[in-house]
Amino acid sequence: MRDVRDRPSIWEMSAEMDLEIRPCVSADEVRHALAPIRHYFGRSAPNQDQVERFTRVLPASRMYAAWEGGRAVGGLGAFPFQLTVPGGRVPAAGVTIAAVLPTHRRRGVLRGMMRALLDACHARGEPVAYLWATEDTIYGRFGFGLASLTAEIDLARERSAFHTSLATSGRVRLIPPATAEELVAPIYERVAVETPGMFARSSTWWQARTLDDPEWRRGPNGDLQCAVLENEGPPTAYALYRMNSSVERRLQIGSVAVIEAVGVSPEANCAIWRYLLDIDWMARVKAWPLPLDHPLLLLLAEPRRLGFTLRDGVWVRLLDIKTALSARSYQLQGSVVIEVIDEFCPWNAGCWRIGSAGVERTDEAPALRCDASVLGSVYLGGFTWTQLARGLRVQELIRGAIVHADSIFQVTSAPWCPEIF
């Protein structure tokens, strides 16, 4: 197989399909490329304003489409991110907008688009790709591994008491989302740089995505609200949320939909959540996606009232094993040799020595053998080698290697990506 740098940027499908897969060259082509994903939401192609908002954060050249006679029948894009991993950050492709029209399903269109997209990301020097999966059976065949779990809560306000009376300091102030960036962005960055799974947000991202409030995003809920926690000095926490006010038989049955609540310390997190849990006229507080180790589990007197429900979070794919694994930190002195099987990105295949001294290819006998998707699962610290072995995802070739690998890859917090991209 040719090196990725020798691959053409335009991919031709079989003559039967007469499809061409290539990156978009204009905003108008992006509009066509977005149409397949919008079809599944019962919507037509986006208008000019929606396309302009989208291309502010995802350049046309990073949006791929499968073209048939001038019409896009599939689309796939990748945001340019700086992803936080244990001990550092790494350039990453945030894969998004994956869809193929139902008229062209099961014909290899998604595979062709993924081939072109990931090859381009690899050639561009992005060693990692990650995504939120609409369906959890799709992306393993491309080498993505489930890398985190995420939680949803639905809590009745009257059962939201903390385990003890906790004094909170500071005051909460409501600010217009349009002017919130200068206050909330530094808070997010302080947390994001230490939290695997989060990515750095540019000012453009804040304005075009996080703080943007188009009507179509609101659903049954109200306008975007922003609250910041202030004490002496700069704000230490913020919350983005919407309220759904509803009354039945003169009883309040509405809810607060928490989009994002971030604090720079346990005390700040506690205070901003206490604010959210105490908003009057609301019967319930709902939130998703939250990290597996969210502090509310131990803050609440009745944690089972949270209805803490788990589902899959982000999925990770290592495009360049050496660069990706070298970007993260490891515990202890020592290393483990892993034989990696990688059919979709065969340049990764082989034996790798991984540890605190670095990452390198080796001819040594491996202690573990696994598919490339397994490396995606352990990369952010969302799963351990022991868990993956129990799920028959990894083969232990030398006794004790699983425990040893866990000691090397150990992390102190669960990965978290607070928004769907």
DRENNURO-665604 format. One record per residue (C-alpha): x, y, z; residue in three letters. Coordinates in steps of 0.05 Angstrom, whole numbers, padded with zeros to 5 digits, always signed. Example, Ala and Ser with C-alpha at 12.3 -4.5 7.8 and 13.67 -1.06 7.14 Angstrom:
residues 2
+00246-00090+00156ALA
+00273-00021+00143SER
//
This chain:
residues 421
+00000+00000+00000MET
+00025+00069-00017ARG
+00045+00118+00037ASP
-00010+00166+00056VAL
+00029+00224+00025ARG
+00023+00190-00043ASP
-00052+00182-00040ARG
-00095+00226-00086PRO
-00138+00279-00053SER
-00197+00258-00098ILE
-00225+00189-00089TRP
-00263+00154-00145GLU
-00314+00102-00126MET
-00333+00044-00171SER
-00358+00057-00241ALA
-00426+00030-00221GLU
-00435+00085-00170MET
-00401+00141-00210ASP
-00384+00178-00145LEU
-00327+00226-00132GLU
-00303+00238-00060ILE
-00264+00303-00050ARG
-00260+00363-00004PRO
-00305+00423-00015CYS
-00276+00484-00050VAL
-00329+00536-00033SER
-00383+00554+00017ALA
-00436+00532-00034ASP
-00405+00463-00037GLU
-00406+00460+00039VAL
-00480+00476+00036ARG
-00490+00415-00008HIS
-00445+00372+00036ALA
-00486+00389+00098LEU
-00551+00369+00064ALA
-00545+00293+00079PRO
-00539+00303+00154ILE
-00597+00352+00154ARG
-00640+00302+00117HIS
-00641+00258+00179TYR
-00667+00316+00220PHE
-00723+00329+00171GLY
-00691+00393+00145ARG
-00671+00419+00076SER
-00602+00445+00058ALA
-00578+00501+00104PRO
-00586+00574+00085ASN
-00529+00622+00072GLN
-00527+00647+00144ASP
-00522+00577+00172GLN
-00467+00559+00124VAL
-00428+00622+00141GLU
-00432+00605+00216ARG
-00408+00534+00202PHE
-00349+00553+00157THR
-00324+00602+00209ARG
-00302+00542+00250VAL
-00294+00489+00196LEU
-00260+00512+00132PRO
-00288+00486+00067ALA
-00225+00446+00053SER
-00238+00405+00116ARG
-00308+00385+00093MET
-00312+00324+00048TYR
-00370+00302+00005ALA
-00388+00245-00040ALA
-00412+00275-00105TRP
-00459+00244-00156GLU
-00474+00286-00216GLY
-00462+00351-00179GLY
-00503+00330-00119ARG
-00474+00312-00051ALA
-00501+00244-00027VAL
-00455+00241+00034GLY
-00416+00289+00077GLY
-00360+00285+00129LEU
-00318+00340+00162GLY
-00264+00349+00215ALA
-00255+00409+00260PHE
-00183+00430+00275PRO
-00175+00420+00350PHE
-00122+00422+00404GLN
-00143+00362+00446LEU
-00123+00355+00519THR
-00093+00287+00536VAL
-00063+00264+00602PRO
-00003+00309+00611GLY
-00009+00353+00549GLY
-00045+00374+00486ARG
-00042+00347+00415VAL
-00070+00369+00348PRO
-00133+00330+00334ALA
-00187+00323+00281ALA
-00257+00331+00310GLY
-00296+00287+00262VAL
-00367+00312+00250THR
-00427+00316+00204ILE
-00421+00243+00181ALA
-00481+00223+00139ALA
-00500+00186+00075VAL
-00568+00194+00043LEU
-00612+00132+00052PRO
-00613+00125-00023THR
-00538+00108-00022HIS
-00531+00068+00042ARG
-00490+00004+00047ARG
-00448+00021-00014ARG
-00383+00040+00019GLY
-00394+00115+00014VAL
-00379+00129+00087LEU
-00317+00085+00083ARG
-00292+00123+00023GLY
-00303+00190+00056MET
-00270+00166+00120MET
-00211+00140+00080ARG
-00201+00208+00046ALA
-00212+00248+00110LEU
-00167+00209+00156LEU
-00111+00205+00104ASP
-00115+00281+00097ALA
-00113+00291+00172CYS
-00053+00245+00178HIS
-00016+00281+00122ALA
-00033+00347+00156ARG
+00001+00325+00220GLY
-00060+00312+00263GLU
-00042+00247+00300PRO
-00110+00238+00333VAL
-00183+00238+00309ALA
-00242+00236+00355TYR
-00318+00241+00350LEU
-00386+00232+00381TRP
-00419+00171+00350ALA
-00492+00174+00328THR
-00492+00098+00327GLU
-00442+00058+00367ASP
-00432+00003+00315THR
-00405+00047+00259ILE
-00336+00072+00277TYR
-00299+00012+00305GLY
-00287-00014+00235ARG
-00247+00050+00222PHE
-00204+00040+00284GLY
-00241+00085+00332PHE
-00246+00060+00403GLY
-00296+00081+00456LEU
-00255+00128+00498ALA
-00301+00155+00552SER
-00369+00147+00585LEU
-00415+00206+00595THR
-00473+00216+00643ALA
-00542+00247+00641GLU
-00580+00271+00702ILE
-00653+00289+00715ASP
-00661+00313+00786LEU
-00723+00338+00824ALA
-00705+00404+00857ARG
-00736+00384+00924GLU
-00688+00325+00928ARG
-00625+00367+00912SER
-00599+00379+00983ALA
-00524+00369+00993PHE
-00498+00319+01042HIS
-00483+00374+01092THR
-00495+00448+01097SER
-00438+00475+01054LEU
-00422+00548+01058ALA
-00413+00580+00989THR
-00377+00645+00979SER
-00383+00696+00924GLY
-00443+00720+00885ARG
-00474+00698+00820VAL
-00486+00749+00765ARG
-00526+00741+00702LEU
-00493+00767+00639ILE
-00515+00769+00566PRO
-00484+00710+00528PRO
-00463+00756+00471ALA
-00415+00793+00518THR
-00395+00733+00562ALA
-00333+00709+00526GLU
-00282+00751+00563GLU
-00308+00726+00630LEU
-00322+00652+00616VAL
-00267+00635+00566ALA
-00210+00639+00618PRO
-00249+00594+00665ILE
-00260+00543+00611TYR
-00187+00544+00591GLU
-00162+00533+00662ARG
-00204+00470+00666VAL
-00195+00447+00594ALA
-00119+00447+00597VAL
-00122+00397+00654GLU
-00181+00354+00632THR
-00169+00299+00580PRO
-00223+00300+00526GLY
-00233+00376+00526MET
-00207+00419+00470PHE
-00182+00490+00466ALA
-00235+00539+00443ARG
-00217+00597+00398SER
-00253+00664+00403SER
-00288+00646+00337THR
-00312+00581+00368TRP
-00341+00617+00428TRP
-00378+00667+00385GLN
-00401+00620+00329ALA
-00416+00558+00371ARG
-00416+00560+00447THR
-00448+00628+00459LEU
-00488+00632+00395ASP
-00563+00626+00407ASP
-00601+00614+00342PRO
-00673+00594+00351GLU
-00664+00525+00322TRP
-00618+00505+00379ARG
-00669+00520+00433ARG
-00718+00464+00421GLY
-00771+00467+00475PRO
-00728+00510+00520ASN
-00718+00584+00526GLY
-00662+00632+00509ASP
-00590+00617+00528LEU
-00573+00643+00597GLN
-00504+00655+00626CYS
-00487+00660+00700ALA
-00418+00674+00728VAL
-00394+00664+00800LEU
-00354+00723+00826GLU
-00314+00730+00888ASN
-00254+00774+00899GLU
-00217+00776+00833GLY
-00237+00745+00767PRO
-00298+00698+00762PRO
-00285+00627+00783THR
-00344+00590+00752ALA
-00398+00597+00700TYR
-00461+00562+00677ALA
-00495+00562+00609LEU
-00567+00539+00613TYR
-00637+00545+00587ARG
-00704+00545+00624MET
-00766+00510+00602ASN
-00823+00542+00641SER
-00886+00500+00644SER
-00947+00498+00689VAL
-00997+00442+00699GLU
-01058+00452+00744ARG
-01024+00515+00771ARG
-00963+00474+00792LEU
-00894+00489+00764GLN
-00868+00429+00724ILE
-00814+00465+00684GLY
-00740+00448+00683SER
-00670+00478+00678VAL
-00630+00449+00621ALA
-00557+00456+00640VAL
-00514+00461+00578ILE
-00447+00472+00612GLU
-00425+00486+00684ALA
-00351+00495+00696VAL
-00312+00516+00758GLY
-00238+00524+00771VAL
-00241+00491+00840SER
-00286+00443+00879PRO
-00313+00502+00918GLU
-00330+00540+00854ALA
-00363+00478+00823ASN
-00404+00469+00886CYS
-00427+00541+00886ALA
-00448+00545+00813ILE
-00486+00480+00818TRP
-00521+00504+00881ARG
-00544+00564+00842TYR
-00571+00520+00786LEU
-00607+00474+00835LEU
-00640+00532+00871ASP
-00671+00569+00811ILE
-00744+00584+00830ASP
-00805+00562+00789TRP
-00767+00502+00762MET
-00786+00432+00784ALA
-00726+00394+00756ARG
-00654+00404+00735VAL
-00628+00365+00675LYS
-00558+00360+00646ALA
-00518+00322+00594TRP
-00462+00307+00578PRO
-00428+00303+00646LEU
-00363+00265+00664PRO
-00365+00197+00697LEU
-00334+00226+00761ASP
-00378+00287+00767HIS
-00376+00317+00838PRO
-00452+00318+00844LEU
-00450+00244+00858LEU
-00415+00257+00924LEU
-00443+00326+00938LEU
-00516+00304+00941LEU
-00547+00274+01003ALA
-00588+00228+00958GLU
-00544+00213+00898PRO
-00592+00161+00869ARG
-00642+00218+00858ARG
-00596+00243+00803LEU
-00619+00187+00758GLY
-00546+00183+00737PHE
-00550+00148+00670THR
-00489+00128+00630LEU
-00479+00124+00555ARG
-00419+00124+00508ASP
-00380+00189+00504GLY
-00326+00206+00454VAL
-00291+00155+00409TRP
-00216+00163+00393VAL
-00174+00140+00334ARG
-00097+00145+00334LEU
-00074+00164+00265LEU
+00000+00167+00283ASP
+00016+00122+00342ILE
+00085+00149+00356LYS
+00064+00223+00356THR
-00002+00212+00392ALA
+00026+00168+00448LEU
+00087+00211+00456SER
+00042+00271+00471ALA
+00013+00241+00534ARG
+00046+00226+00601SER
+00056+00159+00636TYR
+00066+00136+00707GLN
+00127+00102+00736LEU
+00192+00085+00702GLN
+00187+00027+00655GLY
+00151+00009+00591SER
+00107-00043+00558VAL
+00113-00072+00487VAL
+00047-00076+00450ILE
+00034-00108+00382GLU
-00017-00065+00346VAL
-00062-00092+00291ILE
-00086-00036+00246ASP
-00119-00053+00179GLU
-00148+00015+00164PHE
-00084+00054+00178CYS
-00031+00000+00165PRO
+00028+00048+00177TRP
+00012+00040+00251ASN
+00016-00036+00252ALA
+00073-00070+00288GLY
+00105-00072+00357CYS
+00113-00010+00399TRP
+00150+00002+00464ARG
+00110+00052+00505ILE
+00128+00084+00571GLY
+00156+00144+00608SER
+00221+00142+00568ALA
+00183+00151+00502GLY
+00148+00113+00446VAL
+00186+00075+00393GLU
+00180+00017+00345ARG
+00215-00046+00368THR
+00232-00117+00347ASP
+00223-00142+00418GLU
+00171-00195+00434ALA
+00105-00162+00452PRO
+00073-00168+00521ALA
+00004-00148+00495LEU
-00032-00153+00428ARG
-00092-00111+00409CYS
-00129-00075+00353ASP
-00114-00001+00343ALA
-00183+00016+00370SER
-00160-00008+00439VAL
-00106+00045+00440LEU
-00162+00096+00428GLY
-00199+00069+00489SER
-00140+00076+00536VAL
-00112+00140+00506TYR
-00151+00191+00548LEU
-00154+00146+00609GLY
-00228+00129+00601GLY
-00215+00054+00605PHE
-00161+00010+00635THR
-00124-00048+00603TRP
-00156-00093+00656THR
-00226-00071+00634GLN
-00209-00082+00561LEU
-00180-00151+00576ALA
-00244-00170+00612ARG
-00282-00150+00550GLY
-00235-00194+00508LEU
-00208-00133+00471ARG
-00135-00146+00487VAL
-00091-00208+00490GLN
-00041-00216+00546GLU
+00021-00251+00518LEU
+00065-00245+00579ILE
+00034-00258+00647ARG
+00027-00195+00689GLY
+00031-00149+00628ALA
-00040-00123+00637ILE
-00028-00100+00709VAL
+00039-00070+00688HIS
+00006-00032+00630ALA
-00047-00005+00677ASP
+00006+00022+00724SER
+00039+00058+00665ILE
-00025+00087+00634PHE
-00057+00106+00701GLN
-00094+00173+00704VAL
-00127+00212+00761THR
-00192+00236+00730SER
-00243+00213+00679ALA
-00241+00245+00610PRO
-00295+00294+00593TRP
-00317+00331+00531CYS
-00372+00380+00552PRO
-00403+00392+00484GLU
-00425+00353+00423ILE
-00388+00376+00361PHE
//
